Structure formats: C-alpha cells, structure tokens
Amino acid sequence: MAIGAIAVLTTVTGCAAYVQAQPEEKTFAFAGRTLDVVANGVPTDLVAADREDVKVVRWFDVKSGAKKTSWVLKGNTLTLKAECLGFANCDARFRVEVPRTVRVLRDGRPTKLRGVAAAETTPASASALAGPSPIFHAQLQGGADPIRDRLQSGADAVRDVGVSGVLVDARSGEKRTLVRSGVGDIATRAPVPTDGYFRIGSTTKTFVATVAMQLVGEGKLRLTDTVDRWLPRLVSGPYNDGRKITIRSLLQHTSGLPDFWPDLPIDKVKDERGYRRERFRSYRPEHLVKLAVKRKPDARQGTWRYSATNYVLMGLIIQKVTGHPWEQEVQERILEPLGLRRTLLTGTSPHVPQPRATFYERFSPGGRLADVSVVVDGQADGSMISTTGDLLVFMRALMSGRLLRPAQLAEMRRTVSAEPWRAVYMEAGYGLGIARRRLPCGGWAWFHGGDTWGNSSTNAVSPDGRRAVSISMFTENYGDEDRAFRQAQVAARLADDAMCEQR
C-alpha cells in the first residue's frame, strides 16, 4: 500500500511481548537491525506528514475498553504512544510484536527504521495494502464505461447541491466502479481521497444490531427480553418503563423512547463558535439514557420513531450480556473475521486519521462552510469510522449470510413502515438495524445511512449481497434544512441509479 510517498514491502513477524497501556510513551529502539512495521504479520498503515515525520494511528479494543495508540517517527527511532480514551480502567495489556525485517519507502527510496513495535490488530492480506487494482484505476481515470459516466453525473449533482466533495464506490460481483466529485479540501483544492476515512454515523447501528442478532442466535439474548431484564431500573420514571421495552423494539426503533440529542448542548449550537466550545465534550452512555427518559415518549410503543437512545441502550446491554464493551464484540465478531482493517472503534477520540477529506458544516442557510473535522461524536448509536470499501465488504457479507444464521437474518429483515423516511426513500421500512426501500427499476435494496458532523453517508446493497454502493459526502448542511433535504434526495437517487445500472 502506498500513501503519499510511503510503501511497505515485506512482512516477517518475530517475537512478542506485553506492555501496560498506560497514558505514557514507550520507545522501542533496536539499533543495528532493520525492522518490519507490522501488526500480526501484516504491514500497518503508514501516513506521511512530511519527510521527517511519519505517524501511524492504530485503534484496537482490549477487555477494559478502547485505547488509542500512535506511532511517531523522529530521526531513526519509532516511538509508540498509548493513552486511555475516557475509560476508567487504563491498565489493560496489549500485545506488541517485534518483527525481523522491513523496507519502508520514503520518496521512492528504502529507509531503515531503528525501532518499531506493532499493536495487535486485525490480520489482513498483504495484497490489500498494495493500492487500487488496475481495473480500479481504469474506471477512475475514464474510458468507455456507461455505469461510471452515469455515477459521475450523479456525484456531480450531489456536489452542485452545495457539498464540498463526494465519493461513490459501487460493486457488482468483482467489478468496482469508483467516482468522485468536488474537492477534499476547499482551501488547498486537494482531490477527495479514494479510500479515505470518515465517520459513518448511524451506520454504526447496523454493526451493533448484527452483534445483537449473533447473541440471539447463540441463545445468550432474546428479542423478547426487556431492557429491565439486563439493565434494572436504568429506564424508569413517570414516562418511560424499561419493564415494557423489548430488545426487538430497541433494534427496530419502536420503543417510543425519546432521543437524547435535543438535550445536548452541541445540538443547540448555531455557529462555528458554539461548535468549538462544545466539540470536545463527551458523555457516559448512562448519562445519555437518563437525559432521554426524563422526557415524554416521542411516540407510542410499537410505532416507528428513530431514536439514538435505543442503540446507546443496546451497547450497554451487549456489554452486560458478554462482559465486554460493545466495541470489543464488534471488533472480534465482525471486523476481524471480515478483515476490515480500515474500520475503527474510536471511543471518545475527536480525531479521524489520515487519509481523509476535510469535513464541513453549514450552520445557516447560504452560510459559509466551517471545518468541523475535530469533534467527539457518538456512542453505540454512531461513533465508528470506516471507508467506503470496508462498508461495502460489511454490507455484502451481512446480506449474503456470512455474519448471521438464516433465522436471525430473516428476523433482521422483518420491517415496519418507516413513514418519515418515505419522503426520500420509496416505501421505506425498517428492520432490526437495517432499512429497506424499493428501487425505481424494481426490486429492493437494503441500506442504513449516517449523518454526523461534517459528513453525510448512505449506502445500498442487494438482498443477495451481489450489488452494493457506498456514498460519502464531506459536507453536512446542519443549519440549512432545505439544502440538507435536497442533498438527501439527490444522494438517494444516485444510490438507486448505482443499484439499477449494475443489474
């Protein structure tokens, strides 16, 4: 894989050691040897800041919660830094592997590193790091491809709504079509990264729901279990009763529970100054639930009404059932088996690693675009980071039956009418953590979008998992409702076109 001027050429794993993940710096220097930059025998992602500074960010989960590690190269010494991300227990151990040899290219020339350590992470094929395939390049750069041309027109239409940059990644069988429009940064005019990281927002819910349905399949959880069965008295009060709310209703957004977001200060900001004041504030999931249950229900139980509170509760229930944070269960049950090395569980970190586009927010109708790339955002309702490529692998695997047994996948696909979404998605219905809509060319697509600070994304996948598309838009029109609605409509049309054109 090459990012900027950096490429990893070889992978040879050596010995292993364990260190404490305290919020302190650990330096591993091995003079006289040339070492691999690897994780479990696989090259880590290297990001070139400039000739003298290379940083590698690796996120991983341990039994006490999420940690952040970063690699910093200064001179000829590679240093590992580890810090806690808001969890009370920072004493968990993580694995550090010391491999034997490596060649790292900087500006096209092999460079020796005196020291290196690699945090334990998901194994993946070394070929996956080699960069885009020749087919990918041919489709990206042009040529007679009517599908690519149609998607390019759609991406340009999204850009014209007032979006800084757009990335469209479509798959049909083994064929990949990728187009982009606009820019990755409005100041530098840099192009949109073709496999850049972004916050996936509420698409996190589909990962969480998949874990929950795996637990159902294993007999550890039942859809008829109540919230109070696993979290006694957390949902209680004059308006909301956890004894009457089931796991199914949480996953399907039919619990009636109010959303906590309107009570958060950051949801009330009106300008960039307010965003900067609130962007680093984080909340424990129990606090978010308590904020929500103080309010009257948004809808009667059994009626579909989207609420992030449902999935914050699901994250807590997964932890209670398994004894592990929901992030660890997602990592071990989904990310590792599928080799999703570019899907990250970031805890309360406000940062999205490079490569990425700049994320922009419009706070008022016709207002300027503000850079909102750095912000704490979400829990089990929407905190994950990924790429279009990884999301397509996940959605296709889910629909093709690789992650769930047939009975649990069938339950996930049982939908109720999602009436508020039908203004954008034809005949929209919501299942358990995933939604369904009718395609204009006939048939159905499954999907789950995500809106978060500076990014709006959507996707679609055929029921058999053969065809899929993921769209990332690097502007969110938080303060311009009319423009935001048009953006959602045009993006949905683009996704529908991708699904129909690839038939």
Backbone hydrogen bonds, N-H to C=O, Kabsch-Sander energy under -0.5 kcal/mol:
donor,donor_aa,acceptor,acceptor_aa,energy
3,I,6,I,-1.5
6,I,3,I,-1.6
7,A,105,L,-0.7
8,V,1,M,-0.8
9,L,103,R,-1.8
12,V,101,T,-0.6
15,C,98,V,-1.0
17,A,96,V,-2.7
19,V,94,F,-1.4
21,A,92,A,-1.6
22,Q,20,Q,-1.6
24,E,22,Q,-2.9
24,E,82,A,-0.6
26,K,80,L,-3.1
28,F,78,L,-1.0
29,A,27,T,-0.6
30,F,114,R,-2.2
33,R,30,F,-1.5
35,L,33,R,-0.5
35,L,113,L,-0.9
38,V,36,D,-0.8
39,A,42,V,-3.5
42,V,39,A,-1.4
44,T,37,V,-1.6
47,V,55,K,-1.2
49,A,47,V,-0.7
49,A,53,D,-1.6
50,D,53,D,-1.4
53,D,50,D,-0.7
54,V,73,L,-0.6
55,K,47,V,-1.7
56,V,71,W,-1.4
58,R,56,V,-0.5
58,R,69,T,-1.7
60,F,67,K,-1.0
62,V,65,G,-2.0
65,G,62,V,-2.0
67,K,60,F,-1.6
68,K,83,E,-2.1
69,T,58,R,-1.4
70,S,81,K,-2.0
71,W,56,V,-2.4
72,V,79,T,-2.4
73,L,54,V,-1.8
74,K,72,V,-0.6
74,K,77,T,-2.2
77,T,74,K,-2.0
78,L,76,N,-0.5
79,T,72,V,-2.7
79,T,77,T,-0.6
80,L,26,K,-2.4
81,K,70,S,-2.5
82,A,24,E,-1.5
83,E,68,K,-2.1
85,L,66,A,-1.0
90,C,88,A,-0.8
94,F,19,V,-1.5
96,V,17,A,-2.9
97,E,118,A,-1.7
98,V,15,C,-2.9
100,R,12,V,-1.6
104,V,111,T,-1.1
105,L,7,A,-2.2
106,R,109,R,-2.7
107,D,5,A,-0.5
108,G,5,A,-0.8
109,R,106,R,-1.7
111,T,104,V,-2.7
114,R,76,N,-2.0
118,A,97,E,-1.1
120,E,95,R,-1.2
128,A,125,S,-1.2
129,L,126,A,-1.6
130,A,127,S,-1.5
137,H,133,S,-2.1
138,A,134,P,-2.4
139,Q,135,I,-2.4
140,L,136,F,-2.3
141,Q,137,H,-2.6
142,G,138,A,-0.9
145,D,143,G,-1.4
149,D,145,D,-2.4
150,R,146,P,-2.2
151,L,147,I,-2.4
152,Q,148,R,-2.6
153,S,149,D,-2.0
154,G,150,R,-1.8
155,A,151,L,-2.8
156,D,152,Q,-2.5
157,A,153,S,-1.8
158,V,154,G,-1.8
159,R,155,A,-2.3
160,D,156,D,-2.2
161,V,157,A,-0.7
161,V,158,V,-1.1
162,G,158,V,-0.5
162,G,159,R,-1.6
163,V,159,R,-1.4
166,V,181,S,-2.6
167,L,472,S,-2.4
168,V,179,V,-2.9
169,D,470,S,-2.6
170,A,177,T,-3.0
171,R,468,A,-3.1
172,S,175,K,-2.1
173,G,466,R,-1.9
175,K,172,S,-2.0
177,T,170,A,-2.8
179,V,168,V,-2.1
181,S,166,V,-2.0
183,V,164,S,-2.7
184,G,190,A,-3.4
185,D,190,A,-1.0
189,R,185,D,-2.1
196,G,193,P,-0.7
197,Y,355,P,-2.6
198,F,386,S,-2.0
200,I,384,M,-2.0
201,G,384,M,-0.6
203,T,200,I,-1.9
204,T,201,G,-2.0
205,K,202,S,-1.7
206,T,203,T,-1.0
207,F,203,T,-1.0
208,V,204,T,-2.2
209,A,205,K,-2.9
210,T,206,T,-1.9
211,V,207,F,-2.0
212,A,208,V,-2.3
213,M,209,A,-2.4
214,Q,210,T,-1.9
215,L,211,V,-2.2
216,V,212,A,-1.8
217,G,213,M,-2.3
218,E,214,Q,-1.5
219,G,216,V,-1.6
220,K,215,L,-2.2
221,L,215,L,-1.0
225,D,222,R,-1.3
227,V,242,G,-0.7
227,V,245,I,-2.5
228,D,242,G,-2.0
230,W,226,T,-0.8
230,W,227,V,-1.0
231,L,227,V,-3.2
234,L,231,L,-1.7
235,V,231,L,-0.6
236,S,234,L,-0.9
242,G,235,V,-3.0
244,K,241,D,-1.9
246,T,244,K,-0.5
247,I,225,D,-2.0
248,R,223,L,-2.2
250,L,246,T,-1.6
251,L,247,I,-2.5
252,Q,248,R,-2.1
253,H,249,S,-0.6
253,H,250,L,-0.9
254,T,249,S,-2.3
255,S,249,S,-0.9
263,D,260,F,-2.0
264,L,261,W,-2.0
267,D,264,L,-1.1
268,K,265,P,-1.5
269,V,266,I,-0.7
275,Y,271,D,-1.9
276,R,272,E,-2.4
277,R,273,R,-1.6
278,E,274,G,-1.5
279,R,275,Y,-1.7
281,R,278,E,-1.7
287,H,284,R,-0.6
288,L,284,R,-1.7
289,V,285,P,-2.1
290,K,286,E,-2.2
291,L,287,H,-2.0
292,A,288,L,-1.8
293,V,289,V,-2.5
294,K,290,K,-0.7
295,R,292,A,-1.8
298,D,256,G,-1.2
299,A,256,G,-0.7
302,G,254,T,-3.0
303,T,300,R,-2.0
305,R,253,H,-2.8
310,N,307,S,-1.1
311,Y,307,S,-0.5
311,Y,308,A,-0.7
312,V,308,A,-1.6
313,L,309,T,-2.2
314,M,310,N,-1.5
315,G,311,Y,-2.0
316,L,312,V,-1.6
317,I,313,L,-2.4
318,I,314,M,-2.7
319,Q,315,G,-1.7
320,K,316,L,-2.0
321,V,317,I,-2.7
322,T,318,I,-2.4
323,G,319,Q,-2.4
328,Q,325,P,-0.6
329,E,325,P,-1.6
330,V,326,W,-2.3
331,Q,327,E,-2.5
332,E,328,Q,-2.8
333,R,329,E,-2.4
334,I,330,V,-2.1
335,L,330,V,-2.1
336,E,331,Q,-2.7
338,L,334,I,-1.9
339,G,335,L,-0.7
339,G,336,E,-0.9
340,L,335,L,-2.5
341,R,339,G,-1.8
343,T,340,L,-1.1
344,L,342,R,-0.5
344,L,385,I,-3.1
346,T,344,L,-0.7
346,T,383,S,-0.5
348,T,85,L,-0.7
349,S,346,T,-2.2
358,T,184,G,-3.2
360,Y,454,G,-0.8
360,Y,474,F,-1.7
361,E,370,A,-2.4
362,R,476,E,-1.9
363,F,361,E,-0.6
363,F,368,R,-0.6
367,G,364,S,-2.7
370,A,361,E,-2.9
370,A,368,R,-0.5
372,V,359,F,-2.8
372,V,370,A,-0.6
375,V,350,P,-1.9
375,V,373,S,-0.6
376,V,279,R,-3.0
382,G,379,Q,-1.4
383,S,379,Q,-1.3
385,I,344,L,-2.2
386,S,198,F,-2.4
391,L,387,T,-2.3
392,L,388,T,-2.0
393,V,389,G,-1.8
394,F,390,D,-2.4
395,M,391,L,-2.9
396,R,392,L,-2.3
397,A,393,V,-2.2
398,L,394,F,-2.6
399,M,395,M,-2.2
400,S,396,R,-2.0
401,G,398,L,-1.1
402,R,397,A,-2.3
403,L,397,A,-0.7
409,L,405,R,-2.5
410,A,406,P,-2.3
411,E,407,A,-1.8
412,M,408,Q,-2.3
413,R,409,L,-1.4
414,R,411,E,-1.4
415,T,413,R,-0.7
416,V,430,Y,-1.9
418,A,428,A,-2.1
419,E,417,S,-0.8
421,W,418,A,-1.5
422,R,418,A,-0.6
422,R,419,E,-1.6
423,A,420,P,-0.7
424,V,421,W,-1.8
425,Y,421,W,-2.9
428,A,425,Y,-1.4
429,G,436,R,-2.4
430,Y,416,V,-2.8
431,G,434,I,-3.3
432,L,412,M,-2.1
433,G,251,L,-1.3
433,G,431,G,-0.9
435,A,447,F,-2.9
436,R,429,G,-3.0
437,R,445,A,-2.4
438,R,426,M,-2.8
439,L,443,G,-2.5
442,G,439,L,-1.8
445,A,437,R,-2.5
446,W,461,V,-2.8
447,F,435,A,-2.5
450,G,457,S,-2.6
452,T,455,N,-2.8
455,N,452,T,-2.0
456,S,473,M,-2.6
457,S,450,G,-2.7
458,T,471,I,-2.1
460,A,469,V,-2.1
461,V,446,W,-1.9
462,S,467,R,-2.8
465,G,462,S,-2.0
468,A,171,R,-2.3
469,V,460,A,-2.5
470,S,169,D,-2.5
471,I,458,T,-3.1
472,S,167,L,-2.4
473,M,456,S,-2.6
474,F,165,G,-2.4
476,E,360,Y,-2.3
478,Y,476,E,-1.3
479,G,362,R,-3.2
480,D,477,N,-1.3
484,A,480,D,-2.6
485,F,481,E,-2.4
486,R,482,D,-2.1
487,Q,483,R,-2.5
488,A,484,A,-2.2
489,Q,485,F,-2.1
490,V,486,R,-2.8
491,A,487,Q,-2.4
492,A,488,A,-2.2
493,R,489,Q,-2.2
494,L,490,V,-2.1
495,A,491,A,-2.5
496,D,492,A,-2.5
497,D,493,R,-2.5
498,A,494,L,-2.3
499,M,495,A,-2.1
500,C,496,D,-2.6
501,E,497,D,-3.3
502,Q,498,A,-1.3
503,R,500,C,-1.2
